[in-house]
Structures are given as structure tokens and as C-alpha cells.
Amino acid sequence: MRPPLQGATVLVTGASSGIGREVARQLAPLARALVLVARREERLVELAEELRARHGSLRISVQRCDLADRVAVDRMLGAAVGEVGEIDVLVNSAGFGDVALLESASWQKLEQMVQVNVVALTYLTRRLIEPMLRRGRGGVLNISSALGLIFLPGFAAYSGTKHYVTAFSESLRSELRGTGVVVSQVCPGPVATEFLEVAGNPLGRDVPRFLQISAERCARIALRAFARGRALVVPGLLMKLSIGLGRLTPRWLLRGVFALFARMLRKRQPMVGR
């Protein structure tokens, strides 16, 4: 079973930057219409102008929306459907992280992260799969993270949100089997985006370049796998091997190794109650 990408109306969250923006660019030659959703409207307008210049027949709806605001999400969905019609494919790319020991993290940021990474993703999927099921065709692509398959100190809350996305995607895929609606997820490792600018970098060290992939490559791999109806893809051979080894390693051994990393992180980031 494969999602209906050719001639589809696709809603992409997080379209103002990173993987979401690249997904929109790569879907533009295939789609009939795109709904670009993010908080930074000026970036969405810039992307829309770029895509219109390249793909004259493509219909584009720009929707500025804070996904943590349920009223705003409902308003956005109503406006989008009014402009371009029913949504055939949903790409849940919006999300952000937080790198910190839990006791040092800002609760306001953690709460917003859960709202965007978990609640908004679930709500949008719930709203949009119902009409997909009535039509007997549709697709949902969830942009998750390699940390949805493993765990790492300093990422407790973020990794927790991504483990939710993994379980949600796998369970929903099973529920929808045979309905014509496809659910896939991509779990990338480090991607060259604005992630650390938002999440923070308590160790003050950049991710080694050999571990990173570009947002353009990540989007290309994700969409290729989605088009084939695959359930899960981890972009990049090195990350695929790393995640595979991590999942095969006994938990007790991982806990011991990660405890050393956590100790180093605690020395760099003393507890600050907020």
C-alpha cells in the first residue's frame, strides 16, 4: 500500500525551515496543492514564492499557526481546506528539542515541546485521517528522531516525545492496514538544521560532521521510503548501523555507558531550578 502523492493536496507542518521546508520543496513537483504551516510567516511566504516560480500550476496555502494553540490549529485547518480542498497527505514535521538535565530545563519550554511534538501531532492526525478514511486513500508521514528508538542523557523529555511518536506511528499503521491510508515515520540522527540553536548545547561541542546529514538528503530519503509505503526509515548508513547496534546492546550495558556521559553533562551544567 502506497500513499497518494501524485496530484495530492499535502499539508506540511514545520515548513519554514529544516526537514519540513525540504519536504515541501521535494513534494512540489508531485503535488496538486501544498499547505505550508509554521509560526514564522515571512519564511513561509518566501518559500511559497520560490515554489510558485518553479511550479506555476501548484496551489499553495500559507498558514501561520502556533501548533501549541488548539484554537489556532482548528482555525488553520478550516482556512486550509477552504483554500485548497481536503487534505490527502499530512506531513508532521514540526517539532523542537531541549538538551538539558531535567532539573535544569525550563518547564515552559518542556511543556510547549510536549504540546507540539506529541499533542499537536496527534490532534492533526486525528482530525485528518477521518476524511482520508472516508475517501479510502491518504497518507501520514511523521518526522520523528533516532532518539525515538534509543535513549540518551540530557534528552529525557525530548526522547520521551519521540518514543511516543514511534509507538503512535507503528500502532496507527497497524490500525489502518487495508484502509488505503498509509502511515510511515522517519527517525533521523543529527541533521544540519537549527535544532541545537533552539534545543541548546550545554556541552558546547558541535556534532561531528561525519554524523550529520543535510536536511535535503533526509527529506529525499524520507519521501522515497514513504512513497514505497515503508513503515520506518533511519536515514544514513552510519546512523542506521549505530541505531541497530544500540538496539542490540543489552540495556544494563547502555545504562552504564550513558551514566558516564550523564556525569560529564552534570559537571558542565549544574542544577538551576526554573
ZADO-1210 file (C-alpha; in nm, 4 decimals, padded with zeros to 6 digits):
<atoms>
<atom x="00.0000" y="00.0000" z="00.0000" code="MET" pos="1"/>
<atom x="00.1377" y="00.3383" z="-00.1018" code="ARG" pos="2"/>
<atom x="00.0324" y="00.6958" z="-00.0230" code="PRO" pos="3"/>
<atom x="-00.1299" y="00.9100" z="-00.2955" code="PRO" pos="4"/>
<atom x="00.1474" y="01.1643" z="-00.3592" code="LEU" pos="5"/>
<atom x="00.0945" y="01.2352" z="-00.7300" code="GLN" pos="6"/>
<atom x="-00.1632" y="01.5113" z="-00.7659" code="GLY" pos="7"/>
<atom x="-00.2237" y="01.5195" z="-00.3915" code="ALA" pos="8"/>
<atom x="-00.3047" y="01.8031" z="-00.1540" code="THR" pos="9"/>
<atom x="-00.0369" y="01.7887" z="00.1158" code="VAL" pos="10"/>
<atom x="-00.0196" y="01.9695" z="00.4489" code="LEU" pos="11"/>
<atom x="00.3344" y="02.0122" z="00.5832" code="VAL" pos="12"/>
<atom x="00.3939" y="02.1396" z="00.9364" code="THR" pos="13"/>
<atom x="00.7268" y="02.2942" z="01.0288" code="GLY" pos="14"/>
<atom x="00.7615" y="02.4098" z="00.6683" code="ALA" pos="15"/>
<atom x="00.9563" y="02.7259" z="00.7500" code="SER" pos="16"/>
<atom x="01.2906" y="02.5509" z="00.7989" code="SER" pos="17"/>
<atom x="01.4885" y="02.2286" z="00.8113" code="GLY" pos="18"/>
<atom x="01.3386" y="01.8978" z="00.7061" code="ILE" pos="19"/>
<atom x="00.9873" y="02.0396" z="00.6685" code="GLY" pos="20"/>
<atom x="01.0993" y="02.3020" z="00.4199" code="ARG" pos="21"/>
<atom x="01.2914" y="02.0432" z="00.2163" code="GLU" pos="22"/>
<atom x="00.9945" y="01.8060" z="00.2186" code="VAL" pos="23"/>
<atom x="00.7781" y="02.0847" z="00.0763" code="ALA" pos="24"/>
<atom x="01.0333" y="02.1599" z="-00.1944" code="ARG" pos="25"/>
<atom x="01.0594" y="01.7963" z="-00.2986" code="GLN" pos="26"/>
<atom x="00.6838" y="01.7388" z="-00.2978" code="LEU" pos="27"/>
<atom x="00.6139" y="02.0489" z="-00.5070" code="ALA" pos="28"/>
<atom x="00.6708" y="01.8783" z="-00.8464" code="PRO" pos="29"/>
<atom x="00.4293" y="01.5987" z="-00.7499" code="LEU" pos="30"/>
<atom x="00.1543" y="01.7673" z="-00.5538" code="ALA" pos="31"/>
<atom x="-00.1547" y="01.9491" z="-00.6764" code="ARG" pos="32"/>
<atom x="-00.1511" y="02.1774" z="-00.3721" code="ALA" pos="33"/>
<atom x="00.0626" y="02.2397" z="-00.0643" code="LEU" pos="34"/>
<atom x="-00.0406" y="02.3792" z="00.2718" code="VAL" pos="35"/>
<atom x="00.2652" y="02.5305" z="00.4396" code="LEU" pos="36"/>
<atom x="00.2302" y="02.5578" z="00.8176" code="VAL" pos="37"/>
<atom x="00.4652" y="02.7201" z="01.0700" code="ALA" pos="38"/>
<atom x="00.4871" y="03.0135" z="01.3097" code="ARG" pos="39"/>
<atom x="00.7309" y="03.2205" z="01.1015" code="ARG" pos="40"/>
<atom x="00.5064" y="03.3565" z="00.8291" code="GLU" pos="41"/>
<atom x="00.7767" y="03.5531" z="00.6482" code="GLU" pos="42"/>
<atom x="00.9710" y="03.2322" z="00.5840" code="ARG" pos="43"/>
<atom x="00.6586" y="03.0567" z="00.4595" code="LEU" pos="44"/>
<atom x="00.5840" y="03.3427" z="00.2196" code="VAL" pos="45"/>
<atom x="00.9429" y="03.3296" z="00.0921" code="GLU" pos="46"/>
<atom x="00.9161" y="02.9532" z="00.0337" code="LEU" pos="47"/>
<atom x="00.5759" y="02.9875" z="-00.1329" code="ALA" pos="48"/>
<atom x="00.7128" y="03.2475" z="-00.3757" code="GLU" pos="49"/>
<atom x="01.0057" y="03.0197" z="-00.4572" code="GLU" pos="50"/>
<atom x="00.7797" y="02.7222" z="-00.5254" code="LEU" pos="51"/>
<atom x="00.5299" y="02.9224" z="-00.7321" code="ARG" pos="52"/>
<atom x="00.8145" y="03.0486" z="-00.9504" code="ALA" pos="53"/>
<atom x="00.9281" y="02.6921" z="-01.0170" code="ARG" pos="54"/>
<atom x="00.5887" y="02.5218" z="-01.0368" code="HIS" pos="55"/>
<atom x="00.3354" y="02.7581" z="-01.1875" code="GLY" pos="56"/>
<atom x="00.0324" y="02.5316" z="-01.1563" code="SER" pos="57"/>
<atom x="00.0943" y="02.4437" z="-00.7902" code="LEU" pos="58"/>
<atom x="-00.1632" y="02.5825" z="-00.5476" code="ARG" pos="59"/>
<atom x="-00.0139" y="02.6965" z="-00.2184" code="ILE" pos="60"/>
<atom x="-00.1809" y="02.7938" z="00.1061" code="SER" pos="61"/>
<atom x="00.0377" y="02.9744" z="00.3603" code="VAL" pos="62"/>
<atom x="-00.0858" y="02.9199" z="00.7149" code="GLN" pos="63"/>
<atom x="00.0846" y="03.0900" z="01.0069" code="ARG" pos="64"/>
<atom x="-00.0038" y="02.8812" z="01.3126" code="CYS" pos="65"/>
<atom x="00.1219" y="02.8084" z="01.6627" code="ASP" pos="66"/>
<atom x="00.0571" y="02.4357" z="01.6868" code="LEU" pos="67"/>
<atom x="00.0537" y="02.4547" z="02.0661" code="ALA" pos="68"/>
<atom x="-00.2692" y="02.6581" z="02.0398" code="ASP" pos="69"/>
<atom x="-00.5675" y="02.4285" z="01.9723" code="ARG" pos="70"/>
<atom x="-00.7964" y="02.7143" z="01.8652" code="VAL" pos="71"/>
<atom x="-00.5334" y="02.8327" z="01.6179" code="ALA" pos="72"/>
<atom x="-00.4946" y="02.4786" z="01.4799" code="VAL" pos="73"/>
<atom x="-00.8686" y="02.4451" z="01.4221" code="ASP" pos="74"/>
<atom x="-00.8759" y="02.7845" z="01.2519" code="ARG" pos="75"/>
<atom x="-00.5773" y="02.6890" z="01.0357" code="MET" pos="76"/>
<atom x="-00.7357" y="02.3619" z="00.9228" code="LEU" pos="77"/>
<atom x="-01.0589" y="02.5359" z="00.8306" code="GLY" pos="78"/>
<atom x="-00.8764" y="02.8025" z="00.6306" code="ALA" pos="79"/>
<atom x="-00.6532" y="02.5494" z="00.4545" code="ALA" pos="80"/>
<atom x="-00.9399" y="02.3255" z="00.3444" code="VAL" pos="81"/>
<atom x="-01.1307" y="02.6331" z="00.2315" code="GLY" pos="82"/>
<atom x="-00.8396" y="02.7401" z="00.0108" code="GLU" pos="83"/>
<atom x="-00.7166" y="02.4125" z="-00.1407" code="VAL" pos="84"/>
<atom x="-00.9719" y="02.1438" z="-00.0508" code="GLY" pos="85"/>
<atom x="-00.9488" y="01.8224" z="00.1522" code="GLU" pos="86"/>
<atom x="-00.6035" y="01.7136" z="00.2676" code="ILE" pos="87"/>
<atom x="-00.4785" y="01.3873" z="00.1116" code="ASP" pos="88"/>
<atom x="-00.1431" y="01.3657" z="00.2907" code="VAL" pos="89"/>
<atom x="-00.0219" y="01.5000" z="00.6250" code="LEU" pos="90"/>
<atom x="00.3487" y="01.5501" z="00.6976" code="VAL" pos="91"/>
<atom x="00.4078" y="01.6080" z="01.0688" code="ASN" pos="92"/>
<atom x="00.7479" y="01.7730" z="01.0576" code="SER" pos="93"/>
<atom x="00.7044" y="02.0453" z="01.3197" code="ALA" pos="94"/>
<atom x="00.8859" y="01.9884" z="01.6447" code="GLY" pos="95"/>
<atom x="01.1766" y="02.1020" z="01.8554" code="PHE" pos="96"/>
<atom x="01.4061" y="01.9675" z="02.1243" code="GLY" pos="97"/>
<atom x="01.5655" y="02.0564" z="02.4532" code="ASP" pos="98"/>
<atom x="01.9126" y="01.9440" z="02.5597" code="VAL" pos="99"/>
<atom x="01.9414" y="01.9707" z="02.9369" code="ALA" pos="100"/>
<atom x="01.9316" y="01.7772" z="03.2595" code="LEU" pos="101"/>
<atom x="01.5667" y="01.7638" z="03.3537" code="LEU" pos="102"/>
<atom x="01.6075" y="01.9661" z="03.6735" code="GLU" pos="103"/>
<atom x="01.7818" y="02.2410" z="03.4754" code="SER" pos="104"/>
<atom x="01.5268" y="02.2584" z="03.1970" code="ALA" pos="105"/>
<atom x="01.2708" y="02.5348" z="03.1623" code="SER" pos="106"/>
<atom x="00.9275" y="02.3927" z="03.2390" code="TRP" pos="107"/>
<atom x="00.7653" y="02.6375" z="02.9984" code="GLN" pos="108"/>
<atom x="00.9859" y="02.5060" z="02.7168" code="LYS" pos="109"/>
<atom x="00.9267" y="02.1423" z="02.8118" code="LEU" pos="110"/>
<atom x="00.5526" y="02.1897" z="02.8214" code="GLU" pos="111"/>
<atom x="00.5490" y="02.3601" z="02.4822" code="GLN" pos="112"/>
<atom x="00.7689" y="02.0814" z="02.3411" code="MET" pos="113"/>
<atom x="00.5214" y="01.8164" z="02.4553" code="VAL" pos="114"/>
<atom x="00.2340" y="02.0212" z="02.3119" code="GLN" pos="115"/>
<atom x="00.3992" y="02.0472" z="01.9695" code="VAL" pos="116"/>
<atom x="00.5831" y="01.7134" z="01.9437" code="ASN" pos="117"/>
<atom x="00.3039" y="01.5000" z="02.0908" code="VAL" pos="118"/>
<atom x="-00.0325" y="01.6724" z="02.1313" code="VAL" pos="119"/>
<atom x="-00.0406" y="01.8714" z="01.8060" code="ALA" pos="120"/>
<atom x="00.0896" y="01.5771" z="01.6033" code="LEU" pos="121"/>
<atom x="-00.1787" y="01.3512" z="01.7499" code="THR" pos="122"/>
<atom x="-00.4558" y="01.6079" z="01.7091" code="TYR" pos="123"/>
<atom x="-00.3740" y="01.6885" z="01.3468" code="LEU" pos="124"/>
<atom x="-00.3531" y="01.3200" z="01.2616" code="THR" pos="125"/>
<atom x="-00.6839" y="01.2504" z="01.4359" code="ARG" pos="126"/>
<atom x="-00.8555" y="01.5365" z="01.2527" code="ARG" pos="127"/>
<atom x="-00.7241" y="01.4491" z="00.9086" code="LEU" pos="128"/>
<atom x="-00.7341" y="01.0689" z="00.8928" code="ILE" pos="129"/>
<atom x="-01.1116" y="01.0594" z="00.9350" code="GLU" pos="130"/>
<atom x="-01.1827" y="01.2216" z="00.5952" code="PRO" pos="131"/>
<atom x="-00.8965" y="01.0171" z="00.4449" code="MET" pos="132"/>
<atom x="-01.0705" y="00.7004" z="00.5620" code="LEU" pos="133"/>
<atom x="-01.3996" y="00.8138" z="00.4111" code="ARG" pos="134"/>
<atom x="-01.2248" y="00.8615" z="00.0770" code="ARG" pos="135"/>
<atom x="-01.0305" y="00.5351" z="00.1125" code="GLY" pos="136"/>
<atom x="-00.6953" y="00.6982" z="00.0395" code="ARG" pos="137"/>
<atom x="-00.4391" y="00.9077" z="00.2231" code="GLY" pos="138"/>
<atom x="-00.1067" y="00.9173" z="00.3993" code="GLY" pos="139"/>
<atom x="00.0655" y="01.0376" z="00.7146" code="VAL" pos="140"/>
<atom x="00.4424" y="01.0879" z="00.7350" code="LEU" pos="141"/>
<atom x="00.5759" y="01.1524" z="01.0851" code="ASN" pos="142"/>
<atom x="00.9213" y="01.3057" z="01.1161" code="ILE" pos="143"/>
<atom x="01.0489" y="01.1553" z="01.4396" code="SER" pos="144"/>
<atom x="01.4068" y="01.1031" z="01.5600" code="SER" pos="145"/>
<atom x="01.6635" y="00.8323" z="01.6217" code="ALA" pos="146"/>
<atom x="01.6034" y="00.9189" z="01.9873" code="LEU" pos="147"/>
<atom x="01.2590" y="00.7688" z="01.9412" code="GLY" pos="148"/>
<atom x="01.4349" y="00.4323" z="01.9096" code="LEU" pos="149"/>
<atom x="01.7033" y="00.4667" z="02.1788" code="ILE" pos="150"/>
<atom x="01.7668" y="00.6941" z="02.4788" code="PHE" pos="151"/>
<atom x="02.0355" y="00.9407" z="02.5859" code="LEU" pos="152"/>
<atom x="02.1019" y="01.1504" z="02.8979" code="PRO" pos="153"/>
<atom x="02.0212" y="01.5170" z="02.8505" code="GLY" pos="154"/>
<atom x="01.7329" y="01.4314" z="02.6188" code="PHE" pos="155"/>
<atom x="01.4905" y="01.2724" z="02.8670" code="ALA" pos="156"/>
<atom x="01.1826" y="01.4757" z="02.7750" code="ALA" pos="157"/>
<atom x="01.2662" y="01.5145" z="02.4048" code="TYR" pos="158"/>
<atom x="01.3423" y="01.1447" z="02.3651" code="SER" pos="159"/>
<atom x="01.0203" y="01.0686" z="02.5509" code="GLY" pos="160"/>
<atom x="00.8191" y="01.2683" z="02.2974" code="THR" pos="161"/>
<atom x="00.9853" y="01.0846" z="02.0109" code="LYS" pos="162"/>
<atom x="00.9293" y="00.7425" z="02.1680" code="HIS" pos="163"/>
<atom x="00.5632" y="00.8431" z="02.1740" code="TYR" pos="164"/>
<atom x="00.5761" y="00.9224" z="01.8014" code="VAL" pos="165"/>
<atom x="00.7328" y="00.5825" z="01.7301" code="THR" pos="166"/>
<atom x="00.4679" y="00.3886" z="01.9244" code="ALA" pos="167"/>
<atom x="00.1902" y="00.6091" z="01.7861" code="PHE" pos="168"/>
<atom x="00.3048" y="00.5632" z="01.4255" code="SER" pos="169"/>
<atom x="00.3507" y="00.1870" z="01.4497" code="GLU" pos="170"/>
<atom x="00.0183" y="00.1331" z="01.6276" code="SER" pos="171"/>
<atom x="-00.1723" y="00.3599" z="01.3896" code="LEU" pos="172"/>
<atom x="-00.0166" y="00.1915" z="01.0870" code="ARG" pos="173"/>
<atom x="-00.1489" y="-00.1414" z="01.2126" code="SER" pos="174"/>
<atom x="-00.4944" y="00.0063" z="01.2768" code="GLU" pos="175"/>
<atom x="-00.5132" y="00.1467" z="00.9249" code="LEU" pos="176"/>
<atom x="-00.3884" y="-00.1546" z="00.7342" code="ARG" pos="177"/>
<atom x="-00.6149" y="-00.2283" z="00.4402" code="GLY" pos="178"/>
<atom x="-00.7951" y="00.1065" z="00.4582" code="THR" pos="179"/>
<atom x="-00.5969" y="00.2868" z="00.1874" code="GLY" pos="180"/>
<atom x="-00.4316" y="00.5196" z="00.4402" code="VAL" pos="181"/>
<atom x="-00.0553" y="00.4726" z="00.4879" code="VAL" pos="182"/>
<atom x="00.1459" y="00.5741" z="00.7948" code="VAL" pos="183"/>
<atom x="00.5262" y="00.5996" z="00.7818" code="SER" pos="184"/>
<atom x="00.7870" y="00.7524" z="01.0075" code="GLN" pos="185"/>
<atom x="01.1434" y="00.8686" z="00.9603" code="VAL" pos="186"/>
<atom x="01.3884" y="00.8587" z="01.2515" code="CYS" pos="187"/>
<atom x="01.6975" y="01.0617" z="01.1564" code="PRO" pos="188"/>
<atom x="02.0061" y="01.1166" z="01.3652" code="GLY" pos="189"/>
<atom x="02.1737" y="01.4600" z="01.3646" code="PRO" pos="190"/>
<atom x="02.0531" y="01.6735" z="01.0732" code="VAL" pos="191"/>
<atom x="02.2143" y="02.0019" z="00.9736" code="ALA" pos="192"/>
<atom x="01.9254" y="02.2260" z="01.0834" code="THR" pos="193"/>
<atom x="01.8561" y="02.4855" z="01.3540" code="GLU" pos="194"/>
<atom x="01.7938" y="02.2103" z="01.6122" code="PHE" pos="195"/>
<atom x="02.0778" y="02.2955" z="01.8527" code="LEU" pos="196"/>
<atom x="02.0074" y="02.6686" z="01.8267" code="GLU" pos="197"/>
<atom x="01.6651" y="02.6003" z="01.9760" code="VAL" pos="198"/>
<atom x="01.7450" y="02.2971" z="02.1912" code="ALA" pos="199"/>
<atom x="02.0633" y="02.4346" z="02.3460" code="GLY" pos="200"/>
<atom x="02.4125" y="02.2879" z="02.3605" code="ASN" pos="201"/>
<atom x="02.5291" y="02.2502" z="02.7231" code="PRO" pos="202"/>
<atom x="02.8491" y="02.0683" z="02.6276" code="LEU" pos="203"/>
<atom x="02.9478" y="02.3446" z="02.3885" code="GLY" pos="204"/>
<atom x="03.0591" y="02.0984" z="02.1236" code="ARG" pos="205"/>
<atom x="02.9316" y="02.0707" z="01.7691" code="ASP" pos="206"/>
<atom x="02.8022" y="01.7397" z="01.6381" code="VAL" pos="207"/>
<atom x="03.0812" y="01.5826" z="01.4263" code="PRO" pos="208"/>
<atom x="03.0128" y="01.6490" z="01.0607" code="ARG" pos="209"/>
<atom x="03.0515" y="01.2838" z="00.9653" code="PHE" pos="210"/>
<atom x="02.7500" y="01.2033" z="01.1837" code="LEU" pos="211"/>
<atom x="02.5280" y="01.4685" z="01.0244" code="GLN" pos="212"/>
<atom x="02.3243" y="01.4576" z="00.7081" code="ILE" pos="213"/>
<atom x="02.1701" y="01.7518" z="00.5274" code="SER" pos="214"/>
<atom x="01.8017" y="01.8355" z="00.5587" code="ALA" pos="215"/>
<atom x="01.7722" y="01.7956" z="00.1808" code="GLU" pos="216"/>
<atom x="01.9111" y="01.4405" z="00.1922" code="ARG" pos="217"/>
<atom x="01.6998" y="01.3483" z="00.4926" code="CYS" pos="218"/>
<atom x="01.3839" y="01.4683" z="00.3166" code="ALA" pos="219"/>
<atom x="01.4750" y="01.2811" z="-00.0014" code="ARG" pos="220"/>
<atom x="01.5294" y="00.9522" z="00.1839" code="ILE" pos="221"/>
<atom x="01.2131" y="01.0024" z="00.3895" code="ALA" pos="222"/>
<atom x="00.9922" y="01.0729" z="00.0883" code="LEU" pos="223"/>
<atom x="01.1364" y="00.7848" z="-00.1104" code="ARG" pos="224"/>
<atom x="01.0562" y="00.5459" z="00.1747" code="ALA" pos="225"/>
<atom x="00.7112" y="00.6995" z="00.2235" code="PHE" pos="226"/>
<atom x="00.6324" y="00.6692" z="-00.1467" code="ALA" pos="227"/>
<atom x="00.7126" y="00.2976" z="-00.1208" code="ARG" pos="228"/>
<atom x="00.4873" y="00.2599" z="00.1802" code="GLY" pos="229"/>
<atom x="00.7642" y="00.1665" z="00.4219" code="ARG" pos="230"/>
<atom x="00.6866" y="00.1744" z="00.7927" code="ALA" pos="231"/>
<atom x="01.0177" y="00.3109" z="00.9241" code="LEU" pos="232"/>
<atom x="01.3361" y="00.4553" z="00.7813" code="VAL" pos="233"/>
<atom x="01.6572" y="00.5701" z="00.9516" code="VAL" pos="234"/>
<atom x="01.8434" y="00.7932" z="00.7033" code="PRO" pos="235"/>
<atom x="02.2171" y="00.7446" z="00.6611" code="GLY" pos="236"/>
<atom x="02.4154" y="00.4203" z="00.6720" code="LEU" pos="237"/>
<atom x="02.6267" y="00.5222" z="00.9721" code="LEU" pos="238"/>
<atom x="02.3240" y="00.6216" z="01.1792" code="MET" pos="239"/>
<atom x="02.1377" y="00.3081" z="01.0729" code="LYS" pos="240"/>
<atom x="02.4296" y="00.0950" z="01.1958" code="LEU" pos="241"/>
<atom x="02.4591" y="00.2968" z="01.5187" code="SER" pos="242"/>
<atom x="02.0893" y="00.2637" z="01.5989" code="ILE" pos="243"/>
<atom x="02.0955" y="-00.1044" z="01.5108" code="GLY" pos="244"/>
<atom x="02.3882" y="-00.1682" z="01.7450" code="LEU" pos="245"/>
<atom x="02.2260" y="00.0404" z="02.0169" code="GLY" pos="246"/>
<atom x="01.9058" y="-00.1600" z="01.9986" code="ARG" pos="247"/>
<atom x="02.1001" y="-00.4881" z="02.0149" code="LEU" pos="248"/>
<atom x="02.3166" y="-00.3811" z="02.3097" code="THR" pos="249"/>
<atom x="02.1887" y="-00.5018" z="02.6499" code="PRO" pos="250"/>
<atom x="02.0095" y="-00.2262" z="02.8411" code="ARG" pos="251"/>
<atom x="02.2272" y="-00.2732" z="03.1510" code="TRP" pos="252"/>
<atom x="02.5383" y="-00.2017" z="02.9440" code="LEU" pos="253"/>
<atom x="02.3843" y="00.1069" z="02.7805" code="LEU" pos="254"/>
<atom x="02.2815" y="00.2391" z="03.1216" code="ARG" pos="255"/>
<atom x="02.6362" y="00.2078" z="03.2474" code="GLY" pos="256"/>
<atom x="02.7902" y="00.3812" z="02.9473" code="VAL" pos="257"/>
<atom x="02.5318" y="00.6592" z="02.9468" code="PHE" pos="258"/>
<atom x="02.5777" y="00.7136" z="03.3217" code="ALA" pos="259"/>
<atom x="02.9351" y="00.8251" z="03.2459" code="LEU" pos="260"/>
<atom x="02.8059" y="01.0666" z="02.9818" code="PHE" pos="261"/>
<atom x="02.5448" y="01.1976" z="03.2251" code="ALA" pos="262"/>
<atom x="02.8132" y="01.2599" z="03.4874" code="ARG" pos="263"/>
<atom x="03.0097" y="01.4692" z="03.2392" code="MET" pos="264"/>
<atom x="02.6946" y="01.6596" z="03.1447" code="LEU" pos="265"/>
<atom x="02.6162" y="01.7300" z="03.5103" code="ARG" pos="266"/>
<atom x="02.9605" y="01.8799" z="03.5631" code="LYS" pos="267"/>
<atom x="02.9076" y="02.1097" z="03.2645" code="ARG" pos="268"/>
<atom x="02.5510" y="02.2012" z="03.3549" code="GLN" pos="269"/>
<atom x="02.4949" y="02.2452" z="03.7301" code="PRO" pos="270"/>
<atom x="02.1389" y="02.2303" z="03.8583" code="MET" pos="271"/>
<atom x="01.9445" y="02.5502" z="03.8128" code="VAL" pos="272"/>
<atom x="01.5857" y="02.5440" z="03.9324" code="GLY" pos="273"/>
<atom x="01.3477" y="02.7185" z="03.6923" code="ARG" pos="274"/>
</atoms>
